[in-house]
Amino acid sequence: MSSVRVGFIGCGGIANLHMNNLSQIENVELVAFCDVDEGRAKNAAERFKGNFYTDHRKMLEREQLDALYIALPPNAHSDQEILAAQSGIALFVEKPVTVTLDKALEVLEVIRKSGVINSVGYHFRYYDGTDLVKERLKDKTVGMVMGYWMGGLPGAFWWRRLEMSGGQIVEQTTHIFDLARYTVGEIVRVSAATALRALHDVPDLNVPDVGVVNVWFENGAIGCIANTCMLKMDYNTGLHIITPDLIAEITWGGVKFVEPNRIEEVRHRRNGHFYESVVFIEAVRTKNQMIVRSDYADAVRTLAVTLSALKSAERQGEPVEVPKI
């Protein structure tokens, strides 16, 4: 079996996690690394015996790649996906795919025309516990969901600027919105409130540190997804899905099922971050897009939800209809 030749644009924290995972998958060769920080690209290239670049255009011109991982700050997406797709290179893009719907739709159109295999890093979809939740929710009437991303302020400078990251709702809590869409159904309307309560002394910060988003699903369910980045500790990340006789709670570690007179806790046996790359590489090898659980189009739908929440917050909680993608 020939190796799948993989390149990277962006060699920071999440990229290194993907590199580590790919290095454990048979017949995957990490061959090219690009970052505006030459040191990061060079370090990755030395580690995996590949080539390094600071210009992604030069890398795409010179390297023969089967697949490309793009792990950039949300505002740094320009023509990387477009050039790769036009060259027939399969794409794995970290979430969120960008900070504007216009750019996301531009990229989506090129991906659709090119027909390249594509995936986006929504790893909660790849936990075996998530599979179990979807199975047990069959034929259930979901009444509501409650979602959480409660923790501290990430260290990256770009994360603290709304124009660069989109803030916590768009960049981080996107996982919970996506998980809600995956397990319950499409979100069609949102109403949001955000505020800056505790992090006034953080330099160059203009993102809110607390937020609450009410969501309406196409199937009639409702929900509330809350986040904060003001905590000096880890607290709570996950999604609770509520039906009359079953509550399913999905977290980093596993799932909890609450039923009348019965509670069952199941640990995830499968690492979602690792398995999403296993599936992506298999999709590239077999040219089978159907096995990918979050393609670019799906990720754009999640982006549309979170950007609509920002718009609602700007309008003092006025409900906003989510654009159909």
C-alpha positions as CSV (number, residue, x, y, z in Angstrom):
1,M,0.0,0.0,0.0
2,S,1.5,3.4,-1.0
3,S,1.8,6.1,1.6
4,V,-0.6,9.0,2.0
5,R,1.6,12.1,1.7
6,V,0.4,14.8,4.1
7,G,1.3,18.5,4.4
8,F,0.5,21.1,7.1
9,I,-0.3,24.8,6.9
10,G,-0.1,26.0,10.4
11,C,2.2,24.2,12.9
12,G,1.0,25.4,16.3
13,G,-0.7,23.6,19.1
14,I,-3.6,21.8,17.5
15,A,-1.4,21.0,14.4
16,N,1.1,19.2,16.6
17,L,-1.7,17.1,18.1
18,H,-2.7,16.1,14.6
19,M,0.9,15.4,13.6
20,N,1.3,13.1,16.7
21,N,-1.9,11.2,15.7
22,L,-0.9,10.9,12.1
23,S,2.5,9.5,13.0
24,Q,0.7,6.5,14.6
25,I,-1.3,5.7,11.5
26,E,0.3,3.2,9.1
27,N,1.4,4.3,5.6
28,V,1.1,8.0,6.4
29,E,4.1,10.2,5.5
30,L,4.4,13.8,6.9
31,V,6.3,15.6,4.2
32,A,5.8,19.3,4.3
33,F,5.2,22.0,6.9
34,C,4.3,25.7,6.5
35,D,4.0,28.4,9.1
36,V,4.5,32.1,9.2
37,D,6.7,31.4,12.2
38,E,9.7,29.8,10.5
39,G,10.9,28.2,13.7
40,R,7.7,26.3,14.2
41,A,7.7,25.0,10.6
42,K,11.4,24.1,10.8
43,N,10.9,22.2,14.1
44,A,8.1,20.1,12.6
45,A,10.1,19.4,9.5
46,E,13.1,18.3,11.5
47,R,11.0,16.1,13.6
48,F,9.4,14.3,10.7
49,K,12.2,14.7,8.2
50,G,10.2,16.8,5.8
51,N,10.5,20.2,4.1
52,F,9.6,23.5,5.7
53,Y,8.1,26.7,4.3
54,T,6.9,30.1,5.4
55,D,4.8,30.6,2.1
56,H,2.0,28.1,1.6
57,R,1.9,28.9,-2.1
58,K,5.5,27.8,-2.6
59,M,4.8,24.6,-0.6
60,L,1.7,23.8,-2.7
61,E,3.7,24.4,-6.0
62,R,6.7,22.3,-5.0
63,E,5.3,19.4,-3.0
64,Q,3.3,16.3,-4.2
65,L,0.6,16.0,-1.6
66,D,-2.3,13.7,-1.2
67,A,-3.8,15.5,1.8
68,L,-3.4,18.8,3.6
69,Y,-4.1,19.7,7.2
70,I,-5.0,23.4,7.6
71,A,-4.7,24.6,11.3
72,L,-4.8,28.3,11.3
73,P,-6.3,31.1,13.4
74,P,-9.9,31.6,12.1
75,N,-9.1,35.0,10.4
76,A,-6.0,33.7,8.6
77,H,-7.8,31.6,6.0
78,S,-7.3,33.3,2.6
79,D,-6.6,31.1,-0.4
80,Q,-5.1,28.0,1.3
81,E,-8.1,25.7,0.9
82,I,-8.9,27.1,-2.6
83,L,-5.4,26.5,-4.0
84,A,-5.2,23.0,-2.5
85,A,-8.7,22.0,-3.7
86,Q,-7.9,23.3,-7.2
87,S,-4.8,21.1,-7.1
88,G,-6.8,18.0,-6.2
89,I,-5.5,17.8,-2.6
90,A,-7.7,16.4,0.1
91,L,-8.4,18.8,2.9
92,F,-8.7,18.5,6.7
93,V,-9.5,21.9,8.1
94,E,-9.6,22.8,11.8
95,K,-12.7,24.5,13.2
96,P,-14.0,27.1,12.9
97,V,-13.3,27.2,9.1
98,T,-13.1,31.0,9.1
99,V,-14.7,34.0,10.7
100,T,-17.0,35.1,7.9
101,L,-19.8,33.3,6.1
102,D,-18.8,34.8,2.8
103,K,-15.3,33.4,2.9
104,A,-16.6,30.0,4.0
105,L,-19.1,29.9,1.2
106,E,-16.4,30.9,-1.3
107,V,-14.2,28.0,-0.2
108,L,-17.2,25.6,-0.1
109,E,-18.0,26.3,-3.7
110,V,-14.4,25.5,-4.8
111,I,-14.4,22.3,-2.7
112,R,-17.7,21.2,-4.3
113,K,-16.5,21.9,-7.8
114,S,-13.1,20.1,-7.2
115,G,-14.7,17.0,-5.6
116,V,-11.8,16.6,-3.2
117,I,-12.2,14.6,0.0
118,N,-12.8,17.1,2.9
119,S,-13.1,17.0,6.6
120,V,-13.3,19.5,9.5
121,G,-12.1,18.9,13.0
122,Y,-15.3,18.4,15.0
123,H,-13.9,15.5,17.1
124,F,-16.9,15.1,19.4
125,R,-18.6,13.4,16.4
126,Y,-16.0,10.7,16.5
127,Y,-16.4,9.5,20.1
128,D,-17.9,6.0,20.4
129,G,-20.0,7.5,23.2
130,T,-21.6,9.9,20.8
131,D,-22.5,7.0,18.6
132,L,-24.2,5.3,21.5
133,V,-26.2,8.5,22.3
134,K,-27.4,8.8,18.7
135,E,-28.5,5.1,18.8
136,R,-30.4,5.5,22.1
137,L,-32.1,8.7,20.9
138,K,-33.8,7.0,18.0
139,D,-37.5,7.2,18.4
140,K,-37.2,9.5,21.3
141,T,-38.8,13.0,21.5
142,V,-36.0,15.5,22.4
143,G,-37.6,18.3,24.4
144,M,-34.5,20.4,25.1
145,V,-30.7,20.5,25.3
146,M,-28.3,22.3,27.7
147,G,-24.8,22.9,26.5
148,Y,-21.7,24.2,28.3
149,W,-18.2,25.3,27.6
150,M,-17.0,26.7,31.0
151,G,-13.3,27.3,31.5
152,G,-10.4,29.7,31.4
153,L,-8.9,32.1,28.8
154,P,-6.8,30.5,26.1
155,G,-3.2,31.8,25.8
156,A,-3.2,32.6,22.0
157,F,-3.1,36.3,21.4
158,W,-5.5,36.0,18.4
159,W,-8.1,34.2,20.5
160,R,-8.6,37.4,22.5
161,R,-9.6,39.5,19.5
162,L,-13.1,39.3,18.3
163,E,-12.2,40.1,14.7
164,M,-9.5,37.4,14.7
165,S,-11.2,34.5,16.5
166,G,-14.9,35.3,16.6
167,G,-14.7,35.0,20.3
168,Q,-15.6,32.0,22.4
169,I,-19.0,31.2,20.8
170,V,-17.4,31.0,17.3
171,E,-14.0,29.5,18.1
172,Q,-14.5,27.2,21.1
173,T,-18.2,26.6,21.9
174,T,-18.6,25.8,18.2
175,H,-17.9,22.2,19.3
176,I,-21.1,22.2,21.4
177,F,-23.3,23.8,18.8
178,D,-22.0,21.2,16.3
179,L,-22.6,18.4,18.7
180,A,-26.2,19.6,19.2
181,R,-26.7,19.7,15.5
182,Y,-25.2,16.2,15.1
183,T,-27.3,14.6,17.8
184,V,-30.6,16.5,17.8
185,G,-31.0,18.3,14.4
186,E,-30.6,21.5,12.6
187,I,-30.7,24.8,14.5
188,V,-32.9,27.3,12.7
189,R,-33.0,30.3,15.1
190,V,-30.9,31.8,17.9
191,S,-31.1,34.5,20.5
192,A,-28.0,35.5,22.5
193,A,-26.6,37.6,25.2
194,T,-22.9,38.3,26.0
195,A,-21.0,40.4,28.4
196,L,-17.5,41.2,29.7
197,R,-17.6,40.7,33.5
198,A,-14.3,39.7,34.9
199,L,-11.4,40.0,32.4
200,H,-11.3,43.8,32.1
201,D,-7.6,43.8,33.0
202,V,-6.4,41.4,30.2
203,P,-4.4,43.4,27.6
204,D,-5.8,43.7,24.1
205,L,-8.9,41.7,24.9
206,N,-12.2,42.6,23.2
207,V,-14.1,39.3,23.4
208,P,-16.9,38.8,25.9
209,D,-16.0,36.5,28.8
210,V,-19.6,35.2,29.3
211,G,-22.3,34.2,26.9
212,V,-25.7,32.5,26.7
213,V,-27.4,31.4,23.4
214,N,-31.0,30.2,23.2
215,V,-31.5,27.8,20.3
216,W,-34.5,26.6,18.4
217,F,-34.3,23.3,16.4
218,E,-36.0,22.5,13.2
219,N,-37.8,19.6,14.8
220,G,-39.3,21.8,17.6
221,A,-36.8,21.2,20.4
222,I,-35.3,24.1,22.2
223,G,-32.1,24.6,24.1
224,C,-29.6,26.9,25.8
225,I,-25.8,26.8,25.3
226,A,-23.7,28.8,27.7
227,N,-20.0,29.6,27.8
228,T,-17.4,31.4,29.9
229,C,-13.7,31.9,29.6
230,M,-13.3,33.9,32.9
231,L,-12.7,30.9,35.2
232,K,-9.4,30.2,36.9
233,M,-10.1,26.5,36.7
234,D,-11.6,23.8,34.5
235,Y,-15.3,23.3,35.1
236,N,-17.8,21.9,32.7
237,T,-17.8,21.1,29.0
238,G,-20.5,19.0,27.3
239,L,-24.1,18.6,26.1
240,H,-27.1,17.4,28.0
241,I,-30.0,16.1,25.8
242,I,-33.3,15.7,27.5
243,T,-36.3,13.4,26.6
244,P,-39.2,12.4,28.8
245,D,-37.6,9.1,29.9
246,L,-33.9,9.5,29.0
247,I,-31.3,12.2,29.7
248,A,-28.0,11.8,27.8
249,E,-25.0,13.8,29.0
250,I,-21.9,13.9,26.6
251,T,-18.6,15.1,28.1
252,W,-14.9,14.9,27.3
253,G,-14.6,11.6,29.2
254,G,-17.8,9.7,28.3
255,V,-21.5,9.7,28.4
256,K,-24.0,9.4,31.2
257,F,-27.5,8.1,30.7
258,V,-30.2,9.0,33.3
259,E,-33.5,7.0,33.2
260,P,-36.2,6.4,35.8
261,N,-34.5,4.4,38.6
262,R,-31.3,3.9,36.6
263,I,-28.1,5.7,35.9
264,E,-25.4,4.4,33.5
265,E,-22.0,5.9,32.9
266,V,-19.9,4.8,29.9
267,R,-16.4,6.0,29.2
268,H,-15.3,6.8,25.7
269,R,-13.1,4.0,24.5
270,R,-12.2,5.8,21.3
271,N,-10.1,9.0,21.2
272,G,-12.1,11.4,19.0
273,H,-9.1,13.4,17.9
274,F,-7.2,10.3,16.8
275,Y,-10.2,8.6,15.2
276,E,-11.1,11.7,13.1
277,S,-7.7,11.4,11.4
278,V,-8.0,7.7,11.0
279,V,-11.3,8.2,9.2
280,F,-10.0,11.1,7.1
281,I,-6.9,9.1,5.9
282,E,-9.1,6.1,5.1
283,A,-11.4,8.4,3.1
284,V,-8.4,9.7,1.2
285,R,-7.2,6.2,0.4
286,T,-10.6,4.9,-0.6
287,K,-11.9,8.1,-2.1
288,N,-15.0,7.6,0.1
289,Q,-16.4,11.0,1.3
290,M,-19.3,9.2,2.9
291,I,-17.4,8.0,5.9
292,V,-16.4,11.5,7.0
293,R,-18.7,12.7,9.8
294,S,-18.1,16.4,9.4
295,D,-17.4,17.7,5.9
296,Y,-16.8,21.3,5.0
297,A,-20.4,22.0,4.2
298,D,-21.5,20.7,7.6
299,A,-18.9,22.9,9.3
300,V,-20.2,25.9,7.4
301,R,-23.7,25.2,8.8
302,T,-22.3,25.2,12.3
303,L,-20.4,28.5,11.6
304,A,-23.7,30.0,10.4
305,V,-25.3,29.2,13.7
306,T,-22.5,30.7,15.8
307,L,-22.2,33.8,13.6
308,S,-26.0,34.3,13.9
309,A,-25.6,34.1,17.7
310,L,-23.0,37.0,17.5
311,K,-25.4,39.0,15.4
312,S,-28.2,38.4,18.0
313,A,-25.9,39.5,20.9
314,E,-25.1,42.7,19.0
315,R,-28.8,43.3,18.6
316,Q,-29.5,42.9,22.4
317,G,-30.8,39.4,22.1
318,E,-33.1,39.9,19.1
319,P,-33.8,36.4,17.6
320,V,-31.9,35.8,14.3
321,E,-32.8,33.2,11.7
322,V,-29.9,31.0,10.8
323,P,-29.1,31.1,7.1
324,K,-29.7,27.9,5.2
325,I,-26.5,26.4,3.7
